[in-house]
Amino acid sequence: MEQLEAKVGARLSIYTGMLEYGHKDRMSTCHFYHAYPNGRLKLLDWEYEYAVALYSMEREEQYLYTYAYQENECWALFRKDSEVSRYQQEEFLFEEEGYFRVNVRRKDGKELDQSEAGHINQILSYCPGDQIPEESPKEVKEWLKEEIQDTVEKIRKGTEEGAEAFLLLTDSHYTVNGTWEDTISAIRKVIGQSNFSGIIHLGDLTDGMVSRQVTQDYVCKVKQDLMSFQLPFYLVMGNHDTNYFANNPDRFSKEEQYWLYQSDCCEGVIREGHALYYYKDMPSLATRVIFLHSFDEVQEMRYGFSEEEVLWFKKVLEELPSGYRVLVFSHVPPLPEIHFWNKNIRNGLCMVEILEGFLEKREGSVLGWVHGHNHADQVYLGRKFPIISLGCTKLEDFKDKKPEGAITPDRRPGTISQELWNVLLLQKDSNCLRFIRFGAGEDIKVEK
């Protein structure tokens, strides 16, 4: 039996299958559950009745090819033949693979309280049935295999030359019926055949538009997949990770962000208290890697860096050990000319000038600044060190709403261009940044 979770006061629209709030006589499952042929829903408590919303495996393409985020973070297509208005007590049998959610109400029409949602699994049960595909989700699809072997070979050559490899991805935006399972299955194969020194995610694990509990579950899903490799794991906060997007009222405080996203990341990082910025010294690479926090939704100028972080950044650079270099990661780019959404980056220029001043004192000490957020590739050489934007792991293909000079590779589902993530190669005796591209786009080599 699969465990269900429900929320009192929510119901599913009979027209869209999306959540509607303010209905005290209903409760709904906020998650989307995977249904298979012969799966069954069975009522256990006859004081209640339920209605089922169905979603097909077909994807809504507007979320792939235009700037749009699905409000319930699901790319499965709502089936108009769902009888969401038909409440029943008899057993429900699923006839084909897809997703489902349910509305539940009391048969006497009385209002529900939260304790009833807590006992949803004593009210309704779901058995997936006996027709779950035998193919393991860990098995990679045929169209991924050639790219996996090519990537493994490039990593092998790089590590034989003395480089260390880091899995590097950004803007995965986990969604139901998305492509994350393909992504993690390919990563699993590449890591299984290569030597990696760590994993870096540059933020936006989800869209940040759903309830606190559902977002937590999605974040934990992505993190558990990446941390299952038992490699050092470094995570940068993205703007969607605050759970604020589209005026979502169920936002995370900074303290909550720390505990959900970063508290269980790599041991040995140096931070002040529970700050969302930190650094890690890597002696084998003679490099101090700095992970910055670049978004605060409560500020009028949301994108950028706090005064406290600016002072901390300057101090961390001043205390850099002799012979060490610096590599900076953030979600948002530091300069407005390489940021489409807002032409004001709080303290961004200040952070760049601090890094440039440090570079003038210690020539060759700055490898570069790498960021996500733009959902596009770009190597910006307008400052004294390179600033590199990386395309998004999320399957997305639209060319507008990008900074001038950025490149957005063509993406198509079911082909290798569906995927986009990188392997960063770093070497102690080289100031070159090498990005091996898996999927859409090209390998990137930056040396300045």
Sequence and secondary structure as in RCSB ss.txt:
>XXXX:A:sequence
MEQLEAKVGARLSIYTGMLEYGHKDRMSTCHFYHAYPNGRLKLLDWEYEYAVALYSMEREEQYLYTYAYQENECW
ALFRKDSEVSRYQQEEFLFEEEGYFRVNVRRKDGKELDQSEAGHINQILSYCPGDQIPEESPKEVKEWLKEEIQD
TVEKIRKGTEEGAEAFLLLTDSHYTVNGTWEDTISAIRKVIGQSNFSGIIHLGDLTDGMVSRQVTQDYVCKVKQD
LMSFQLPFYLVMGNHDTNYFANNPDRFSKEEQYWLYQSDCCEGVIREGHALYYYKDMPSLATRVIFLHSFDEVQE
MRYGFSEEEVLWFKKVLEELPSGYRVLVFSHVPPLPEIHFWNKNIRNGLCMVEILEGFLEKREGSVLGWVHGHNH
ADQVYLGRKFPIISLGCTKLEDFKDKKPEGAITPDRRPGTISQELWNVLLLQKDSNCLRFIRFGAGEDIKVEK
>XXXX:A:secstr
 B    EEEEEE TTT  EEEEEEEEEE  S EEE TT EEEE  TTEEEEEEEEEEEE THHHHSS   TTSB 
EEE TT  TT  B S EE  SSEEEEEEEEETT     HHHHHTHHHHEEEE  S   SS TTS  HHHHHHHHH
HHHHHHHHHHTT EEEEEE    B BTSSHHHHHHHHHHHHHTS   EEEE S  B   S HHHHHHHHHHHHHH
HHTT S EEE   GGGGS GGG S    HHHHIIIIITTS TT B STT S EEEEEGGGTEEEEE   B TTSS
S BB  HHHHHHHHHHHHT  TT EEEEEESS SSGGG SS S  BTHHHHHHHHHHHHHHSTT EEEEEE SSS
SBEEE SSSS EEE   SS     SS  TT B     TTSGGG EEEEEEE TT   EEEEEEESS  EEE  
